[in-house]
Amino acid sequence: MDDVQVIGLNLVVEDLNAFPVRIIANARKAVQVTSRKVRDDARNRIKGHKYLPAYPYSITYDTKVTADGIEGEIGPDKGRAQGPLGNIVEYGTSKNAPIPHLGPALDANAADLVAGMEIAVRQATA
């Protein structure tokens, strides 16, 4: 039986071992960029309402890496001025019509997240 000698396999193994680190870092960047765009879009959609002068500035975002993946959380911070009004503003009540701003902002930026994730994968495999 002939011996098989493989040269350069260590580089491939090192590359494969580094892939998860690169993909997580790049994917988190994609989620951060899209989260910021959604936040800014939502703020712009709700600005100018007479009774909600501080509400747009209560909309924040945060991203984190968990065991399940990467999460982006976007919405009003209840610790900021008018932040607790988020559900009422977005969904309305029996006495107040809804003013959708978070949902439409998320919908408008969904393609950006897909594009960002595609870039993250390409960069991680390069």
PyMOL CGO cylinders between C-alpha atoms (Angstrom):
from pymol import cmd
from pymol.cgo import CYLINDER

trace = [
    CYLINDER, 0.00, 0.00, 0.00, 1.33, 3.45, -0.93, 0.3, 1, 1, 1, 1, 1, 1,
    CYLINDER, 1.33, 3.45, -0.93, 1.54, 6.21, 1.63, 0.3, 1, 1, 1, 1, 1, 1,
    CYLINDER, 1.54, 6.21, 1.63, -0.50, 9.32, 0.95, 0.3, 1, 1, 1, 1, 1, 1,
    CYLINDER, -0.50, 9.32, 0.95, 1.09, 12.61, 1.84, 0.3, 1, 1, 1, 1, 1, 1,
    CYLINDER, 1.09, 12.61, 1.84, -1.08, 15.71, 2.12, 0.3, 1, 1, 1, 1, 1, 1,
    CYLINDER, -1.08, 15.71, 2.12, 0.64, 19.07, 2.12, 0.3, 1, 1, 1, 1, 1, 1,
    CYLINDER, 0.64, 19.07, 2.12, -1.08, 22.25, 3.26, 0.3, 1, 1, 1, 1, 1, 1,
    CYLINDER, -1.08, 22.25, 3.26, -3.97, 20.62, 5.12, 0.3, 1, 1, 1, 1, 1, 1,
    CYLINDER, -3.97, 20.62, 5.12, -3.03, 22.45, 8.31, 0.3, 1, 1, 1, 1, 1, 1,
    CYLINDER, -3.03, 22.45, 8.31, -3.84, 25.75, 6.60, 0.3, 1, 1, 1, 1, 1, 1,
    CYLINDER, -3.84, 25.75, 6.60, -7.26, 24.46, 5.57, 0.3, 1, 1, 1, 1, 1, 1,
    CYLINDER, -7.26, 24.46, 5.57, -7.97, 23.21, 9.11, 0.3, 1, 1, 1, 1, 1, 1,
    CYLINDER, -7.97, 23.21, 9.11, -6.88, 26.57, 10.58, 0.3, 1, 1, 1, 1, 1, 1,
    CYLINDER, -6.88, 26.57, 10.58, -9.12, 28.38, 8.10, 0.3, 1, 1, 1, 1, 1, 1,
    CYLINDER, -9.12, 28.38, 8.10, -12.10, 26.18, 8.98, 0.3, 1, 1, 1, 1, 1, 1,
    CYLINDER, -12.10, 26.18, 8.98, -11.50, 26.69, 12.69, 0.3, 1, 1, 1, 1, 1, 1,
    CYLINDER, -11.50, 26.69, 12.69, -11.42, 30.49, 12.22, 0.3, 1, 1, 1, 1, 1, 1,
    CYLINDER, -11.42, 30.49, 12.22, -14.64, 30.53, 10.15, 0.3, 1, 1, 1, 1, 1, 1,
    CYLINDER, -14.64, 30.53, 10.15, -17.08, 30.56, 13.12, 0.3, 1, 1, 1, 1, 1, 1,
    CYLINDER, -17.08, 30.56, 13.12, -15.27, 33.50, 14.72, 0.3, 1, 1, 1, 1, 1, 1,
    CYLINDER, -15.27, 33.50, 14.72, -15.25, 35.48, 11.46, 0.3, 1, 1, 1, 1, 1, 1,
    CYLINDER, -15.25, 35.48, 11.46, -18.88, 34.71, 10.61, 0.3, 1, 1, 1, 1, 1, 1,
    CYLINDER, -18.88, 34.71, 10.61, -20.08, 35.72, 14.09, 0.3, 1, 1, 1, 1, 1, 1,
    CYLINDER, -20.08, 35.72, 14.09, -18.16, 39.01, 14.01, 0.3, 1, 1, 1, 1, 1, 1,
    CYLINDER, -18.16, 39.01, 14.01, -19.34, 39.84, 10.49, 0.3, 1, 1, 1, 1, 1, 1,
    CYLINDER, -19.34, 39.84, 10.49, -22.94, 38.78, 11.15, 0.3, 1, 1, 1, 1, 1, 1,
    CYLINDER, -22.94, 38.78, 11.15, -23.05, 40.87, 14.31, 0.3, 1, 1, 1, 1, 1, 1,
    CYLINDER, -23.05, 40.87, 14.31, -21.92, 43.88, 12.27, 0.3, 1, 1, 1, 1, 1, 1,
    CYLINDER, -21.92, 43.88, 12.27, -24.73, 43.22, 9.79, 0.3, 1, 1, 1, 1, 1, 1,
    CYLINDER, -24.73, 43.22, 9.79, -27.30, 43.03, 12.61, 0.3, 1, 1, 1, 1, 1, 1,
    CYLINDER, -27.30, 43.03, 12.61, -25.91, 46.20, 14.21, 0.3, 1, 1, 1, 1, 1, 1,
    CYLINDER, -25.91, 46.20, 14.21, -26.05, 48.18, 10.96, 0.3, 1, 1, 1, 1, 1, 1,
    CYLINDER, -26.05, 48.18, 10.96, -29.60, 47.06, 10.18, 0.3, 1, 1, 1, 1, 1, 1,
    CYLINDER, -29.60, 47.06, 10.18, -30.74, 47.66, 13.77, 0.3, 1, 1, 1, 1, 1, 1,
    CYLINDER, -30.74, 47.66, 13.77, -29.40, 51.21, 13.61, 0.3, 1, 1, 1, 1, 1, 1,
    CYLINDER, -29.40, 51.21, 13.61, -31.17, 51.78, 10.27, 0.3, 1, 1, 1, 1, 1, 1,
    CYLINDER, -31.17, 51.78, 10.27, -34.46, 50.44, 11.68, 0.3, 1, 1, 1, 1, 1, 1,
    CYLINDER, -34.46, 50.44, 11.68, -34.11, 52.65, 14.76, 0.3, 1, 1, 1, 1, 1, 1,
    CYLINDER, -34.11, 52.65, 14.76, -33.43, 55.74, 12.64, 0.3, 1, 1, 1, 1, 1, 1,
    CYLINDER, -33.43, 55.74, 12.64, -36.27, 54.90, 10.25, 0.3, 1, 1, 1, 1, 1, 1,
    CYLINDER, -36.27, 54.90, 10.25, -38.73, 54.39, 13.12, 0.3, 1, 1, 1, 1, 1, 1,
    CYLINDER, -38.73, 54.39, 13.12, -37.65, 57.67, 14.72, 0.3, 1, 1, 1, 1, 1, 1,
    CYLINDER, -37.65, 57.67, 14.72, -38.20, 59.52, 11.45, 0.3, 1, 1, 1, 1, 1, 1,
    CYLINDER, -38.20, 59.52, 11.45, -41.64, 57.95, 10.98, 0.3, 1, 1, 1, 1, 1, 1,
    CYLINDER, -41.64, 57.95, 10.98, -42.85, 59.09, 14.42, 0.3, 1, 1, 1, 1, 1, 1,
    CYLINDER, -42.85, 59.09, 14.42, -41.20, 62.54, 14.65, 0.3, 1, 1, 1, 1, 1, 1,
    CYLINDER, -41.20, 62.54, 14.65, -43.38, 65.62, 14.67, 0.3, 1, 1, 1, 1, 1, 1,
    CYLINDER, -43.38, 65.62, 14.67, -46.36, 64.33, 16.64, 0.3, 1, 1, 1, 1, 1, 1,
    CYLINDER, -46.36, 64.33, 16.64, -47.61, 67.08, 18.94, 0.3, 1, 1, 1, 1, 1, 1,
    CYLINDER, -47.61, 67.08, 18.94, -48.09, 64.89, 22.01, 0.3, 1, 1, 1, 1, 1, 1,
    CYLINDER, -48.09, 64.89, 22.01, -44.99, 62.73, 21.51, 0.3, 1, 1, 1, 1, 1, 1,
    CYLINDER, -44.99, 62.73, 21.51, -42.05, 65.15, 21.41, 0.3, 1, 1, 1, 1, 1, 1,
    CYLINDER, -42.05, 65.15, 21.41, -39.65, 62.92, 23.37, 0.3, 1, 1, 1, 1, 1, 1,
    CYLINDER, -39.65, 62.92, 23.37, -40.91, 59.55, 22.17, 0.3, 1, 1, 1, 1, 1, 1,
    CYLINDER, -40.91, 59.55, 22.17, -38.73, 59.26, 19.01, 0.3, 1, 1, 1, 1, 1, 1,
    CYLINDER, -38.73, 59.26, 19.01, -35.61, 59.63, 21.17, 0.3, 1, 1, 1, 1, 1, 1,
    CYLINDER, -35.61, 59.63, 21.17, -36.72, 56.77, 23.40, 0.3, 1, 1, 1, 1, 1, 1,
    CYLINDER, -36.72, 56.77, 23.40, -36.30, 54.34, 20.49, 0.3, 1, 1, 1, 1, 1, 1,
    CYLINDER, -36.30, 54.34, 20.49, -32.98, 52.56, 20.87, 0.3, 1, 1, 1, 1, 1, 1,
    CYLINDER, -32.98, 52.56, 20.87, -31.35, 49.34, 19.74, 0.3, 1, 1, 1, 1, 1, 1,
    CYLINDER, -31.35, 49.34, 19.74, -29.05, 46.72, 21.22, 0.3, 1, 1, 1, 1, 1, 1,
    CYLINDER, -29.05, 46.72, 21.22, -27.39, 43.66, 19.75, 0.3, 1, 1, 1, 1, 1, 1,
    CYLINDER, -27.39, 43.66, 19.75, -25.94, 40.61, 21.42, 0.3, 1, 1, 1, 1, 1, 1,
    CYLINDER, -25.94, 40.61, 21.42, -24.51, 37.23, 20.59, 0.3, 1, 1, 1, 1, 1, 1,
    CYLINDER, -24.51, 37.23, 20.59, -26.26, 34.34, 22.32, 0.3, 1, 1, 1, 1, 1, 1,
    CYLINDER, -26.26, 34.34, 22.32, -25.95, 30.57, 22.14, 0.3, 1, 1, 1, 1, 1, 1,
    CYLINDER, -25.95, 30.57, 22.14, -28.81, 30.61, 19.61, 0.3, 1, 1, 1, 1, 1, 1,
    CYLINDER, -28.81, 30.61, 19.61, -27.33, 33.29, 17.35, 0.3, 1, 1, 1, 1, 1, 1,
    CYLINDER, -27.33, 33.29, 17.35, -27.21, 37.04, 17.08, 0.3, 1, 1, 1, 1, 1, 1,
    CYLINDER, -27.21, 37.04, 17.08, -30.08, 39.18, 18.29, 0.3, 1, 1, 1, 1, 1, 1,
    CYLINDER, -30.08, 39.18, 18.29, -31.02, 42.76, 17.58, 0.3, 1, 1, 1, 1, 1, 1,
    CYLINDER, -31.02, 42.76, 17.58, -33.59, 44.42, 19.83, 0.3, 1, 1, 1, 1, 1, 1,
    CYLINDER, -33.59, 44.42, 19.83, -35.09, 47.67, 18.61, 0.3, 1, 1, 1, 1, 1, 1,
    CYLINDER, -35.09, 47.67, 18.61, -37.78, 49.67, 20.36, 0.3, 1, 1, 1, 1, 1, 1,
    CYLINDER, -37.78, 49.67, 20.36, -38.62, 52.27, 22.95, 0.3, 1, 1, 1, 1, 1, 1,
    CYLINDER, -38.62, 52.27, 22.95, -36.58, 52.20, 26.14, 0.3, 1, 1, 1, 1, 1, 1,
    CYLINDER, -36.58, 52.20, 26.14, -39.09, 52.36, 28.98, 0.3, 1, 1, 1, 1, 1, 1,
    CYLINDER, -39.09, 52.36, 28.98, -36.52, 54.18, 31.12, 0.3, 1, 1, 1, 1, 1, 1,
    CYLINDER, -36.52, 54.18, 31.12, -36.50, 57.16, 28.75, 0.3, 1, 1, 1, 1, 1, 1,
    CYLINDER, -36.50, 57.16, 28.75, -39.04, 59.96, 28.48, 0.3, 1, 1, 1, 1, 1, 1,
    CYLINDER, -39.04, 59.96, 28.48, -42.25, 58.68, 26.85, 0.3, 1, 1, 1, 1, 1, 1,
    CYLINDER, -42.25, 58.68, 26.85, -40.65, 55.25, 26.27, 0.3, 1, 1, 1, 1, 1, 1,
    CYLINDER, -40.65, 55.25, 26.27, -43.42, 53.44, 28.16, 0.3, 1, 1, 1, 1, 1, 1,
    CYLINDER, -43.42, 53.44, 28.16, -45.88, 54.66, 25.51, 0.3, 1, 1, 1, 1, 1, 1,
    CYLINDER, -45.88, 54.66, 25.51, -44.39, 52.37, 22.85, 0.3, 1, 1, 1, 1, 1, 1,
    CYLINDER, -44.39, 52.37, 22.85, -47.14, 49.74, 22.70, 0.3, 1, 1, 1, 1, 1, 1,
    CYLINDER, -47.14, 49.74, 22.70, -49.87, 52.37, 22.81, 0.3, 1, 1, 1, 1, 1, 1,
    CYLINDER, -49.87, 52.37, 22.81, -48.28, 54.37, 19.99, 0.3, 1, 1, 1, 1, 1, 1,
    CYLINDER, -48.28, 54.37, 19.99, -47.56, 51.37, 17.74, 0.3, 1, 1, 1, 1, 1, 1,
    CYLINDER, -47.56, 51.37, 17.74, -50.78, 49.40, 18.31, 0.3, 1, 1, 1, 1, 1, 1,
    CYLINDER, -50.78, 49.40, 18.31, -53.24, 52.00, 19.57, 0.3, 1, 1, 1, 1, 1, 1,
    CYLINDER, -53.24, 52.00, 19.57, -56.00, 51.60, 22.15, 0.3, 1, 1, 1, 1, 1, 1,
    CYLINDER, -56.00, 51.60, 22.15, -59.77, 51.72, 22.09, 0.3, 1, 1, 1, 1, 1, 1,
    CYLINDER, -59.77, 51.72, 22.09, -59.46, 55.53, 22.32, 0.3, 1, 1, 1, 1, 1, 1,
    CYLINDER, -59.46, 55.53, 22.32, -56.26, 56.14, 20.29, 0.3, 1, 1, 1, 1, 1, 1,
    CYLINDER, -56.26, 56.14, 20.29, -55.56, 55.11, 16.72, 0.3, 1, 1, 1, 1, 1, 1,
    CYLINDER, -55.56, 55.11, 16.72, -52.30, 53.23, 16.17, 0.3, 1, 1, 1, 1, 1, 1,
    CYLINDER, -52.30, 53.23, 16.17, -49.33, 55.02, 14.64, 0.3, 1, 1, 1, 1, 1, 1,
    CYLINDER, -49.33, 55.02, 14.64, -47.33, 52.17, 13.11, 0.3, 1, 1, 1, 1, 1, 1,
    CYLINDER, -47.33, 52.17, 13.11, -43.66, 53.09, 12.94, 0.3, 1, 1, 1, 1, 1, 1,
    CYLINDER, -43.66, 53.09, 12.94, -41.58, 50.21, 14.29, 0.3, 1, 1, 1, 1, 1, 1,
    CYLINDER, -41.58, 50.21, 14.29, -43.18, 47.47, 12.19, 0.3, 1, 1, 1, 1, 1, 1,
    CYLINDER, -43.18, 47.47, 12.19, -42.99, 49.45, 8.94, 0.3, 1, 1, 1, 1, 1, 1,
    CYLINDER, -42.99, 49.45, 8.94, -39.38, 50.45, 9.68, 0.3, 1, 1, 1, 1, 1, 1,
    CYLINDER, -39.38, 50.45, 9.68, -38.46, 46.79, 10.21, 0.3, 1, 1, 1, 1, 1, 1,
    CYLINDER, -38.46, 46.79, 10.21, -40.23, 45.77, 6.99, 0.3, 1, 1, 1, 1, 1, 1,
    CYLINDER, -40.23, 45.77, 6.99, -38.49, 48.52, 5.04, 0.3, 1, 1, 1, 1, 1, 1,
    CYLINDER, -38.49, 48.52, 5.04, -35.06, 47.38, 6.19, 0.3, 1, 1, 1, 1, 1, 1,
    CYLINDER, -35.06, 47.38, 6.19, -35.43, 43.60, 5.99, 0.3, 1, 1, 1, 1, 1, 1,
    CYLINDER, -35.43, 43.60, 5.99, -33.65, 43.39, 2.64, 0.3, 1, 1, 1, 1, 1, 1,
    CYLINDER, -33.65, 43.39, 2.64, -30.71, 45.28, 4.15, 0.3, 1, 1, 1, 1, 1, 1,
    CYLINDER, -30.71, 45.28, 4.15, -30.27, 42.56, 6.76, 0.3, 1, 1, 1, 1, 1, 1,
    CYLINDER, -30.27, 42.56, 6.76, -30.33, 39.84, 4.10, 0.3, 1, 1, 1, 1, 1, 1,
    CYLINDER, -30.33, 39.84, 4.10, -27.72, 41.71, 2.06, 0.3, 1, 1, 1, 1, 1, 1,
    CYLINDER, -27.72, 41.71, 2.06, -25.59, 42.26, 5.16, 0.3, 1, 1, 1, 1, 1, 1,
    CYLINDER, -25.59, 42.26, 5.16, -25.69, 38.59, 6.06, 0.3, 1, 1, 1, 1, 1, 1,
    CYLINDER, -25.69, 38.59, 6.06, -24.70, 37.62, 2.51, 0.3, 1, 1, 1, 1, 1, 1,
    CYLINDER, -24.70, 37.62, 2.51, -21.71, 39.97, 2.77, 0.3, 1, 1, 1, 1, 1, 1,
    CYLINDER, -21.71, 39.97, 2.77, -20.82, 38.53, 6.19, 0.3, 1, 1, 1, 1, 1, 1,
    CYLINDER, -20.82, 38.53, 6.19, -20.73, 34.99, 4.79, 0.3, 1, 1, 1, 1, 1, 1,
    CYLINDER, -20.73, 34.99, 4.79, -18.69, 36.03, 1.75, 0.3, 1, 1, 1, 1, 1, 1,
    CYLINDER, -18.69, 36.03, 1.75, -16.17, 37.87, 3.91, 0.3, 1, 1, 1, 1, 1, 1,
    CYLINDER, -16.17, 37.87, 3.91, -15.89, 34.99, 6.37, 0.3, 1, 1, 1, 1, 1, 1,
    CYLINDER, -15.89, 34.99, 6.37, -15.15, 32.52, 3.61, 0.3, 1, 1, 1, 1, 1, 1,
    CYLINDER, -15.15, 32.52, 3.61, -12.67, 34.76, 1.77, 0.3, 1, 1, 1, 1, 1, 1,
]
cmd.load_cgo(trace, "trace")
